[in-house]
Amino acid sequence: MNMEEAFLQRLTELAAKGDNAAARAIELIRDEHDKNTAQEEPHYVSIDWQIPTPGSVNGALELLRMAKTLDGNRETARLMIEPWLVEAALARLEDRRLSREDQKTVVKATRTPRKVRWPDWWEEVPA
C-alpha cells in the first residue's frame, strides 16, 4: 500500500466514525477525481501535503474549506469559520451548553451565521 492509499484508507476510517472533516476531505477528493476522469486525457490526482506553521492553522483550515479569510489584503483580515463546521462542533457538545458570551464569540467567528442551524437552546440570535 502506498502513502496515498494509506491516507485515503485512514480518511475513510475517520469518516465512518463520524469525523465530518474527514468526510468533507473524501468528498473533495472524489469530486476532483470525477472531474478529472470525465476528461478524455488521463489525469492524475495528487495530494498536496502542507504542514501548518506552528501556532497557525489558517492555511490548513482554508485548504480543507473549513474556514475562509476575509479582507486578506487588509489589516482587518480575519479568519471566519464555515457554517457546516460550526454545526458539527455544536453537535459534539451533546448536553453541554455555551454561555451567552461564548455564543456571541461563535456567532462573530462564523462566516455566514444566518445559514447555521442553531440548537434549540441557542440564545444569541445572529443579526
N, C-alpha and C positions, 0 to 999 in steps of 0.2 A: 504494500500500500504506500503510495507516495504521499507527500505532505499535503497536497491539495485534497486528496481523497480523505485523509485523516481529519483535516479541518472540516470538510463537509459532513463527515460522519459525526463529529463532535457537535457541530451546529444542530444537526438533526436530533441528536440525543437531548440537547438542551431545549429545543423547541418542543419536543414530545413531553418534556417535564413542565411545560408552561412558560418558558422563557420567551417573552414577546420580542425582545431584541434579536434573539437568535432566529425566531420565526420570520421577522422582517428581513433579516440578512439573507435567509434562504429565498424568500420571495424576490428580493432584488437580484440575486444570482440567477434564479430561474428566468425572470423577465429578460435579463441580459442574454442568457443562453437562447431563449426563444427568439429574441430579436435577431441574434446572430445566425441561428440555424435557418431562418427564413431567407437569408441571403443565398445567392447561387454559389458564391465563392466560399471555400472553407474559411472559417474564422475561429480563433481560439479565445476562450475567456481566460483572463488572467486575474489573479487575486493580488491586489496591491497591499502589501504589508506596511503599515505605518505605526510606528511606536510613538505615542504622545510624549511630549516634553514633560518631565516630572513636574507635577503641580498644575498641569493644564491638560484637559481632555477635550478642549473645544474642537480641535480638528477631527478627532475620532467621533465625537457626537455628530458633527456635521456630515462626515463620511457615511455614517450609519443612518443618516436622516432622522436623528433623534432630536436635533436642535438646529437652529439657524441663527446666524449672526446678522443683526440688523444694523444699518448705518456703519458698515465695516470700515469705511474710509474716514470716519469722524472720531473725535474724542469721545463722543457719546455712544460709541459702538457697544452693543450688548448682545449676549447670547440668550436666545429665547427657546424654551422647551416646546416641543411639538405636542399638540393636544392628546394624541394617542398614547404618548409616554406618560403624561400626567394621569390619564385614566388608569393605565396599567399600574402605576405606583400607588394610586389611591385604592385600587382593588386589593393590593397586597397588605394594606393596613388592617384588614379584617375588622375586628371590633374596636380598634383604637380610633380616636378622632383627633384632628388637629385643632389647636387653639384658634381663635378668631384672628389673632396676629399672624400665625403661621399660614392661615388660609389666605390672608392678604398677600403674603410673600409669594405663595404659589400662583395666585392669580396674576400678580405683576410679572412673574417669570414665564408665564405661558404665552406662546406666540399668538394664538387666537383663542382666548378663553371662552368666547361665545360658542365655540364648537365642541367644548368638553361636556361630556355627560357627567355632571357633578353628582356626588352621592346625595341621598335624601337628607342627611344630616348637615350638609354644607350650608353655612350661614352667609359667607361672603359672596354676594352675587356680583359677577363681573359687569362692568359698565358697557 
